[in-house]
Amino acid sequence: MILEGGASSDDPFGVQFIRDPYDIEAEITVAEALGMPARDVWAVELRTAVYRGRQG
């Protein structure tokens, strides 16, 4: 999300929602190579877009 606008209350804010490509599998590969703690749970979060506290 991009939020644009001035600090003055007279200036309206503009909001833009954008999508940016993100290579999830490449990030998981790096995490595995570095031995990141809790990478298994983190990989599920990335692949499913579900926070670990809400996973079944």
Biopython code that builds the backbone (N, CA, C, O; Angstrom):
import numpy as np
from Bio.PDB.StructureBuilder import StructureBuilder

atoms = [
    (1, "MET", "N", (0.841, -1.158, 0.000)),
    (1, "MET", "CA", (0.000, 0.000, 0.000)),
    (1, "MET", "C", (0.891, 1.228, 0.000)),
    (1, "MET", "O", (1.910, 1.273, 0.690)),
    (2, "ILE", "N", (0.499, 2.213, -0.775)),
    (2, "ILE", "CA", (1.203, 3.488, -0.812)),
    (2, "ILE", "C", (0.244, 4.552, -0.306)),
    (2, "ILE", "O", (-0.865, 4.696, -0.820)),
    (3, "LEU", "N", (0.675, 5.292, 0.701)),
    (3, "LEU", "CA", (-0.121, 6.373, 1.267)),
    (3, "LEU", "C", (0.575, 7.680, 0.929)),
    (3, "LEU", "O", (1.738, 7.877, 1.281)),
    (4, "GLU", "N", (-0.129, 8.572, 0.250)),
    (4, "GLU", "CA", (0.437, 9.854, -0.142)),
    (4, "GLU", "C", (-0.440, 10.975, 0.386)),
    (4, "GLU", "O", (-1.655, 10.820, 0.507)),
    (5, "GLY", "N", (0.175, 12.091, 0.695)),
    (5, "GLY", "CA", (-0.578, 13.256, 1.137)),
    (5, "GLY", "C", (0.297, 14.181, 1.941)),
    (5, "GLY", "O", (1.438, 13.857, 2.270)),
    (6, "GLY", "N", (-0.244, 15.322, 2.249)),
    (6, "GLY", "CA", (0.495, 16.321, 2.999)),
    (6, "GLY", "C", (0.213, 16.233, 4.480)),
    (6, "GLY", "O", (-0.727, 15.563, 4.908)),
    (7, "ALA", "N", (1.031, 16.913, 5.261)),
    (7, "ALA", "CA", (0.873, 16.907, 6.713)),
    (7, "ALA", "C", (-0.270, 17.823, 7.150)),
    (7, "ALA", "O", (-0.779, 17.693, 8.263)),
    (8, "SER", "N", (-0.665, 18.726, 6.296)),
    (8, "SER", "CA", (-1.744, 19.648, 6.633)),
    (8, "SER", "C", (-3.093, 18.936, 6.553)),
    (8, "SER", "O", (-3.290, 18.055, 5.716)),
    (9, "SER", "N", (-4.005, 19.321, 7.419)),
    (9, "SER", "CA", (-5.335, 18.699, 7.389)),
    (9, "SER", "C", (-6.123, 19.105, 6.149)),
    (9, "SER", "O", (-7.146, 18.495, 5.840)),
    (10, "ASP", "N", (-5.653, 20.138, 5.431)),
    (10, "ASP", "CA", (-6.315, 20.573, 4.196)),
    (10, "ASP", "C", (-5.954, 19.686, 3.011)),
    (10, "ASP", "O", (-6.665, 19.675, 2.006)),
    (11, "ASP", "N", (-4.863, 18.947, 3.120)),
    (11, "ASP", "CA", (-4.418, 18.094, 2.020)),
    (11, "ASP", "C", (-4.991, 16.691, 2.187)),
    (11, "ASP", "O", (-4.723, 16.033, 3.192)),
    (12, "PRO", "N", (-5.771, 16.226, 1.222)),
    (12, "PRO", "CA", (-6.324, 14.873, 1.333)),
    (12, "PRO", "C", (-5.235, 13.823, 1.109)),
    (12, "PRO", "O", (-4.254, 14.058, 0.404)),
    (13, "PHE", "N", (-5.435, 12.677, 1.721)),
    (13, "PHE", "CA", (-4.512, 11.568, 1.524)),
    (13, "PHE", "C", (-5.005, 10.720, 0.366)),
    (13, "PHE", "O", (-6.207, 10.587, 0.137)),
    (14, "GLY", "N", (-4.061, 10.155, -0.354)),
    (14, "GLY", "CA", (-4.376, 9.205, -1.411)),
    (14, "GLY", "C", (-3.832, 7.843, -1.020)),
    (14, "GLY", "O", (-2.750, 7.740, -0.440)),
    (15, "VAL", "N", (-4.580, 6.805, -1.337)),
    (15, "VAL", "CA", (-4.171, 5.435, -1.020)),
    (15, "VAL", "C", (-4.161, 4.626, -2.306)),
    (15, "VAL", "O", (-5.122, 4.652, -3.076)),
    (16, "GLN", "N", (-3.060, 3.901, -2.534)),
    (16, "GLN", "CA", (-2.958, 3.006, -3.685)),
    (16, "GLN", "C", (-2.571, 1.622, -3.181)),
    (16, "GLN", "O", (-1.659, 1.479, -2.366)),
    (17, "PHE", "N", (-3.261, 0.626, -3.664)),
    (17, "PHE", "CA", (-2.896, -0.748, -3.357)),
    (17, "PHE", "C", (-2.157, -1.304, -4.558)),
    (17, "PHE", "O", (-2.625, -1.196, -5.692)),
    (18, "ILE", "N", (-0.999, -1.899, -4.304)),
    (18, "ILE", "CA", (-0.194, -2.443, -5.391)),
    (18, "ILE", "C", (0.148, -3.900, -5.086)),
    (18, "ILE", "O", (0.100, -4.337, -3.936)),
    (19, "ARG", "N", (0.489, -4.629, -6.123)),
    (19, "ARG", "CA", (0.978, -5.996, -5.971)),
    (19, "ARG", "C", (2.398, -6.015, -6.516)),
    (19, "ARG", "O", (2.680, -5.474, -7.585)),
    (20, "ASP", "N", (3.268, -6.637, -5.773)),
    (20, "ASP", "CA", (4.669, -6.714, -6.166)),
    (20, "ASP", "C", (5.062, -8.189, -6.217)),
    (20, "ASP", "O", (4.806, -8.929, -5.266)),
    (21, "PRO", "N", (5.681, -8.625, -7.315)),
    (21, "PRO", "CA", (6.078, -10.039, -7.393)),
    (21, "PRO", "C", (7.046, -10.406, -6.267)),
    (21, "PRO", "O", (7.935, -9.631, -5.913)),
    (22, "TYR", "N", (6.856, -11.591, -5.721)),
    (22, "TYR", "CA", (7.675, -12.044, -4.596)),
    (22, "TYR", "C", (7.889, -13.544, -4.761)),
    (22, "TYR", "O", (6.925, -14.310, -4.772)),
    (23, "ASP", "N", (9.123, -13.960, -4.887)),
    (23, "ASP", "CA", (9.438, -15.368, -5.102)),
    (23, "ASP", "C", (9.498, -16.087, -3.751)),
    (23, "ASP", "O", (10.542, -16.125, -3.099)),
    (24, "ILE", "N", (8.378, -16.646, -3.351)),
    (24, "ILE", "CA", (8.250, -17.302, -2.054)),
    (24, "ILE", "C", (9.199, -18.490, -1.936)),
    (24, "ILE", "O", (9.872, -18.646, -0.918)),
    (25, "GLU", "N", (9.256, -19.316, -2.953)),
    (25, "GLU", "CA", (10.106, -20.512, -2.883)),
    (25, "GLU", "C", (11.579, -20.147, -2.774)),
    (25, "GLU", "O", (12.330, -20.841, -2.088)),
    (26, "ALA", "N", (12.010, -19.082, -3.430)),
    (26, "ALA", "CA", (13.405, -18.634, -3.309)),
    (26, "ALA", "C", (13.699, -18.183, -1.882)),
    (26, "ALA", "O", (14.772, -18.475, -1.353)),
    (27, "GLU", "N", (12.762, -17.473, -1.252)),
    (27, "GLU", "CA", (12.949, -17.038, 0.129)),
    (27, "GLU", "C", (13.018, -18.222, 1.084)),
    (27, "GLU", "O", (13.811, -18.217, 2.026)),
    (28, "ILE", "N", (12.199, -19.226, 0.849)),
    (28, "ILE", "CA", (12.219, -20.420, 1.696)),
    (28, "ILE", "C", (13.539, -21.165, 1.520)),
    (28, "ILE", "O", (14.098, -21.673, 2.492)),
    (29, "THR", "N", (14.039, -21.233, 0.293)),
    (29, "THR", "CA", (15.324, -21.879, 0.028)),
    (29, "THR", "C", (16.457, -21.182, 0.775)),
    (29, "THR", "O", (17.321, -21.844, 1.348)),
    (30, "VAL", "N", (16.456, -19.859, 0.772)),
    (30, "VAL", "CA", (17.477, -19.095, 1.502)),
    (30, "VAL", "C", (17.360, -19.354, 3.000)),
    (30, "VAL", "O", (18.369, -19.551, 3.677)),
    (31, "ALA", "N", (16.138, -19.355, 3.517)),
    (31, "ALA", "CA", (15.930, -19.600, 4.952)),
    (31, "ALA", "C", (16.446, -20.981, 5.343)),
    (31, "ALA", "O", (17.052, -21.142, 6.403)),
    (32, "GLU", "N", (16.210, -21.970, 4.494)),
    (32, "GLU", "CA", (16.703, -23.321, 4.772)),
    (32, "GLU", "C", (18.228, -23.369, 4.730)),
    (32, "GLU", "O", (18.856, -24.006, 5.576)),
    (33, "ALA", "N", (18.820, -22.697, 3.748)),
    (33, "ALA", "CA", (20.283, -22.687, 3.628)),
    (33, "ALA", "C", (20.943, -22.009, 4.824)),
    (33, "ALA", "O", (22.039, -22.393, 5.232)),
    (34, "LEU", "N", (20.275, -20.996, 5.389)),
    (34, "LEU", "CA", (20.823, -20.271, 6.538)),
    (34, "LEU", "C", (20.474, -20.914, 7.869)),
    (34, "LEU", "O", (20.982, -20.501, 8.911)),
    (35, "GLY", "N", (19.603, -21.933, 7.841)),
    (35, "GLY", "CA", (19.194, -22.583, 9.087)),
    (35, "GLY", "C", (18.317, -21.714, 9.956)),
    (35, "GLY", "O", (18.422, -21.755, 11.182)),
    (36, "MET", "N", (17.452, -20.925, 9.339)),
    (36, "MET", "CA", (16.566, -20.021, 10.083)),
    (36, "MET", "C", (15.706, -20.795, 11.076)),
    (36, "MET", "O", (15.106, -21.806, 10.711)),
    (37, "PRO", "N", (15.637, -20.338, 12.321)),
    (37, "PRO", "CA", (14.769, -21.000, 13.305)),
    (37, "PRO", "C", (13.299, -20.886, 12.884)),
    (37, "PRO", "O", (12.888, -19.877, 12.310)),
    (38, "ALA", "N", (12.536, -21.898, 13.166)),
    (38, "ALA", "CA", (11.094, -21.938, 12.879)),
    (38, "ALA", "C", (10.783, -21.752, 11.402)),
    (38, "ALA", "O", (9.708, -21.265, 11.052)),
    (39, "ARG", "N", (11.708, -22.134, 10.535)),
    (39, "ARG", "CA", (11.499, -21.942, 9.102)),
    (39, "ARG", "C", (10.365, -22.797, 8.546)),
    (39, "ARG", "O", (9.750, -22.421, 7.548)),
    (40, "ASP", "N", (10.077, -23.931, 9.166)),
    (40, "ASP", "CA", (8.980, -24.772, 8.687)),
    (40, "ASP", "C", (7.636, -24.044, 8.840)),
    (40, "ASP", "O", (6.815, -24.034, 7.924)),
    (41, "VAL", "N", (7.436, -23.450, 9.988)),
    (41, "VAL", "CA", (6.193, -22.711, 10.233)),
    (41, "VAL", "C", (6.143, -21.468, 9.352)),
    (41, "VAL", "O", (5.092, -21.133, 8.806)),
    (42, "TRP", "N", (7.259, -20.794, 9.215)),
    (42, "TRP", "CA", (7.351, -19.592, 8.396)),
    (42, "TRP", "C", (7.055, -19.923, 6.939)),
    (42, "TRP", "O", (6.385, -19.151, 6.252)),
    (43, "ALA", "N", (7.549, -21.065, 6.460)),
    (43, "ALA", "CA", (7.297, -21.479, 5.075)),
    (43, "ALA", "C", (5.799, -21.686, 4.842)),
    (43, "ALA", "O", (5.280, -21.320, 3.787)),
    (44, "VAL", "N", (5.111, -22.264, 5.806)),
    (44, "VAL", "CA", (3.659, -22.443, 5.682)),
    (44, "VAL", "C", (2.975, -21.077, 5.636)),
    (44, "VAL", "O", (2.047, -20.874, 4.853)),
    (45, "GLU", "N", (3.423, -20.150, 6.464)),
    (45, "GLU", "CA", (2.853, -18.797, 6.448)),
    (45, "GLU", "C", (3.007, -18.166, 5.067)),
    (45, "GLU", "O", (2.057, -17.595, 4.532)),
    (46, "LEU", "N", (4.195, -18.269, 4.497)),
    (46, "LEU", "CA", (4.421, -17.675, 3.183)),
    (46, "LEU", "C", (3.588, -18.346, 2.099)),
    (46, "LEU", "O", (3.011, -17.671, 1.246)),
    (47, "ARG", "N", (3.526, -19.653, 2.134)),
    (47, "ARG", "CA", (2.813, -20.391, 1.071)),
    (47, "ARG", "C", (1.299, -20.230, 1.159)),
    (47, "ARG", "O", (0.619, -20.273, 0.134)),
    (48, "THR", "N", (0.763, -20.048, 2.348)),
    (48, "THR", "CA", (-0.695, -20.012, 2.511)),
    (48, "THR", "C", (-1.233, -18.626, 2.820)),
    (48, "THR", "O", (-2.438, -18.396, 2.720)),
    (49, "ALA", "N", (-0.355, -17.691, 3.196)),
    (49, "ALA", "CA", (-0.758, -16.335, 3.619)),
    (49, "ALA", "C", (-1.658, -16.414, 4.862)),
    (49, "ALA", "O", (-2.572, -15.606, 5.025)),
    (50, "VAL", "N", (-1.392, -17.381, 5.722)),
    (50, "VAL", "CA", (-2.139, -17.537, 6.973)),
    (50, "VAL", "C", (-1.134, -17.456, 8.119)),
    (50, "VAL", "O", (-0.191, -18.245, 8.180)),
    (51, "TYR", "N", (-1.340, -16.498, 9.029)),
    (51, "TYR", "CA", (-0.459, -16.325, 10.186)),
    (51, "TYR", "C", (-0.454, -17.590, 11.030)),
    (51, "TYR", "O", (-1.478, -18.257, 11.177)),
    (52, "ARG", "N", (0.708, -17.911, 11.582)),
    (52, "ARG", "CA", (0.873, -19.151, 12.351)),
    (52, "ARG", "C", (-0.129, -19.298, 13.485)),
    (52, "ARG", "O", (-0.515, -20.423, 13.805)),
    (53, "GLY", "N", (-0.560, -18.222, 14.096)),
    (53, "GLY", "CA", (-1.536, -18.285, 15.167)),
    (53, "GLY", "C", (-2.934, -18.636, 14.680)),
    (53, "GLY", "O", (-3.805, -18.974, 15.481)),
    (54, "ARG", "N", (-3.150, -18.559, 13.382)),
    (54, "ARG", "CA", (-4.466, -18.875, 12.820)),
    (54, "ARG", "C", (-4.454, -20.174, 12.013)),
    (54, "ARG", "O", (-5.477, -20.573, 11.457)),
    (55, "GLN", "N", (-3.297, -20.830, 11.953)),
    (55, "GLN", "CA", (-3.220, -22.091, 11.230)),
    (55, "GLN", "C", (-3.867, -23.204, 12.054)),
    (55, "GLN", "O", (-3.764, -23.224, 13.281)),
    (56, "GLY", "N", (-4.533, -24.126, 11.362)),
    (56, "GLY", "CA", (-5.257, -25.185, 12.055)),
    (56, "GLY", "C", (-4.449, -26.302, 12.578)),
    (56, "GLY", "O", (-4.993, -27.231, 13.174)),
]
sb = StructureBuilder()
sb.init_structure("model")
sb.init_model(0)
sb.init_chain("A")
sb.init_seg("    ")
for serial, (resi, resn, name, xyz) in enumerate(atoms, 1):
    if name == "N":
        sb.init_residue(resn, " ", resi, " ")
    sb.init_atom(name, np.array(xyz, "f"), 0.0, 1.0, " ", f" {name:<3s}", serial, name[0])
structure = sb.get_structure()
